[in-house]
Amino acid sequence: MTTLTTPQRDFGLTGEQTDGDIRALSFSTPNLPVRVFQNGGHVEIGSRAIVVNPGVTPVPFYPSGLRDHIAPLGAAFLREVSLRSDTTLVTLALDRLSAPADLCAAPGWRRLDTLPGMASVPGAAGLPLFRSPRDRVTTIQATPDRLAPTLPPGPPQCWGVFMNLWFAPAGTACLIHNSHPFLEYHVQISGDGAMQKFRRNDLSTLYENQYLAPGAAHGIYAVQPAGDGSFLYPWHQYVARTDCLWLAVELVPEGPAPKPHTSDTHTGQCCHH
């Protein structure tokens, strides 16, 4: 059994990795350092951090000699643990995050109605919903039904994994919608939010309210292929109960996976990252 003692030094805002590769994502700031650890390695988390596992296999971590794990396409709010991943991890260090709204002034952040194609969307004008820059994190390999059980089974595909942050002040309802050109899930970073589902594009048809506290991730919803390469979701929206910061994880289909002799059998990831 692996024994882990309490770290004698503070791994602080970035964590430490003994092997593999590490880089900051494009929306990382001094107040919210966001790092991606790639190509396997040992990662120590000292201070409070949300750790996201964008892969399709569990990532083990070891608190006080015990073995726990972060679920596939999941996240956890951790401190003073050791992790070992054969693929990719993303960490968001929270020690300096005192005013999430201030992140909206960082380079590349935009209000929803200034994003391409959004100015004419009903309800978008003036909505205080802000998005960070978007960053490609990794590529995973999986059959569609492994990511969303409602999708038809098929051969393994490559999926580009993209991430960005969203911020909305307390009381913001972030518009009901039901279509995306990707599979998505969200990880709560700060504040108390909720994902809501509706039978129709009508607030009175609410049938599920899924509350999200920091570190919580909801699974990919019961989607169906739309026939044009996009995906149909239940009607849904995010609601900020307090000032909220959350991470969007987007899985973009990118074609068939490489043949077995060209794939990376150690990580299960596609070779053309």
N, C-alpha and C positions, 0 to 999 in steps of 0.2 A: 504494500500500500504506500502510495506517495504521501510524504509528510510535508506539510507547508506550515512554516512559522510566520507570525506576523512580520511584515516587511520592516527591516530596520532603517530603511530610508524611504522617503516619500517619493513614489513614482509620479506623483503629482498629476499634471494636466495632460501629459502625453502618454503615460505608461512607458514600459520599456520592453523591447523585443531583442532576444538574443540571436535570432537568425531570421531569414526572410527579408522582405522589403517593406518600407514604411513611407507614406507620403501624406501631406495634408490635403484635404479636399478643398475645392475652390471656394466653398462657403465657410471655411474655417476662419475664426477670428481669435484675437487674444482673449476675449471674454468667453468664447466657446470653441476651444480647439477640437477639431474633428480630424481624426486620423484613420487611414485605411492600412491594415497590416495584411500583406499579400504573400503568396507562395509558401505558406506554412511558417510555423515558428512558435516560440514560447513567449507569451505576453503576460506581464505582471500588471495588475490593476491595484494601485494603492488608494488614491482618493476616489471620491464618488464619480462614477462614470456609467453611462448607458452604453452597453455593448450590443451591437447588432450583428446577427448571423444571417447574411444574405444567401447562404448556401442551402443545399438540400440534405445535409447530414448534420446530426447534433454536434455541438462543440462542447467538449468537457471542460469543467473548471473545478478547482480543488480548494474548498474552504476548510481549513483546519484538518487536512488529511482526508476529507470526504470527497467523493466524486459526484458532482452534479453536472448539469448540462444546460446549454441554451438550445432551444428547439430550432429545427430548420425553419427558415423564413421567420425568425423570432428575434427577441431582444430580452435583455435583463438589466436591472439597475444594481450595480455591483460595487463593492469596495473590498480591498485587501484579499484578492483572490489571484490565483495563477491559472492561466488558460493555455491550452495547447490546441492549435488549429492546423489542419492540413490544407486549408483553403484560404478564405478571406474573412477578416473581421473588421468592423468599423467601430471606433470608440468616440464618444462625445463626452468630454470632461466638463463637469458641472460646477467646479469650485468657484469660478469667477462669474458665473451667470447670475447676476443680481437683477438685471433689468432687461428681459428678453426683447422688449419693444425697441431698445436701442440698436438691435441687430439690423433693423430695417433701414438704418442709415448707412450700412456697410456697402461697399461697391457691388453693383450687380443686382441688388434687391429692387423689386418693382411691385407696384400695386397691381392687383388683378386686372383692372380695366385698362392698363397700359400694355398688357401682354398681347402678342399678335392674335387677332381674331376675337378678342374678348370685349372690346369697347361696345359692341352692339348686342351683347348677351343680356337679356332682361335681368335686371337686378344687380348687374355688375358695376354700373356707374357709381363711383364714390364708395363702393364697399370697402371697408378697412381690412382687406385681406392681402397679405404681402408674401411674395415668393422670393427665395434666394436664387443665386445661380444654380444651375443643374450640372452634376458631374457624373461621368461614367466611372463606375467603381470596379466592376469585374464582369466576367462572362460565366454563366453557369450552363450546365448541360442537363436537361431533364425532359421526360415525356410530358405533354400538356396536362394529362390527368394527374400526374404527381404534384403539380403546382395547384391545380384547381380540380377537384374530383368530378365536377360537373362537365368538364371538357372531355371530348371523346379521346380514347387512347390512341396512341400513334407512336411512330419512331421518335427517338430522342431528338430534341432540337437545341440549338444554341439560343440563349436569352441574354441580351445585354442588360446589366443591372445598373440603373441610374438612380441617383438620390438628390433630393433638394429639401430645404426647410420651408415651412410656412409659419406665418405669425398672424394672429387675429386677436383683437382686444375682447374683453369680457362681453358676452351677450351677442357676439357675431354669429349669425347663421350663414354658412358658406355656400349656399345655392344648391338646390336639388339637381342631380344629373344622373344619367344612367349609361354612359358610353365612354370608353377610353380606347386608344390604340395600343394599350399595353395592359398587363396584369399589374395590380397595385395592392400594397398594404401600407399601413401607417404605424409609426412608433411615436408615442407621446414623449416629449422631452421635458416640458415644463408646463405647469398649470393643470387644470382639470377640464377635459374635453369629452366629447361623445360623438360616436358615429351613429347616425340614425338611418333607418331603412323605411321605405314607404311603398305601398301597393301601387300608387300612381304618383304623378307629378303634382302632389297635393299634400300640404302639411297635415290635413285632417286624416290622412290615411296611414299615419305612422304605425308601424307594427313592431319595431325593435329599436331600443335605445341602449347602445353599448358604451358604457362609461370607460374612460381611459385615464389612468393616473400615470405619472412619469415612469417610464420603463415598460409600459404595457404596449403590446402589439396585437392588432387584430389580424386574423387570417385573411387570405384572399377569398373574396365573396363567391357566391354561386353564380359564376359567369357563364355565358354562352357565346360561341363564335357568332359574329354578326354577318359574316359572308363577304365582307370587304377587307378582312384582315384585322378589324377591330373587335372589341368584346362588349357584349351587352351585360350590364350589371343590374341588380335591383336598383330602383330609384333610391338615391342615398345622398347624404350631406354630412359634413363635419360641423359641429356646433362648439364654440368656445364658451364654456361655463364661467371661466375666469380668463385673464390674459393667458393665451396659450401659444406654445411653440411645439410644432410636431414635425416629424421627418416623413416624407413620402418616399417609398421605395417602389420603383417602376421596373417591371420585367418586360423587355421589348423583344418580341420574337425576331430572330435573325437568320432563320433558315435551318436546314438539316445539320445535325451534329456530324463532325468528321468521322470517317471510318475508324473502327477500333485501333488499327495500327497507327493512326495519326493522333489519337486522343491521349491525353495525359491520364494514364490509369491510376496514378497516385492521388491526384486531386479530384478527378471526375470533372474537371473544367475543360472548356474548349481551348484548343491551342491558339486560335486567332483572337487573342484578348484585345 
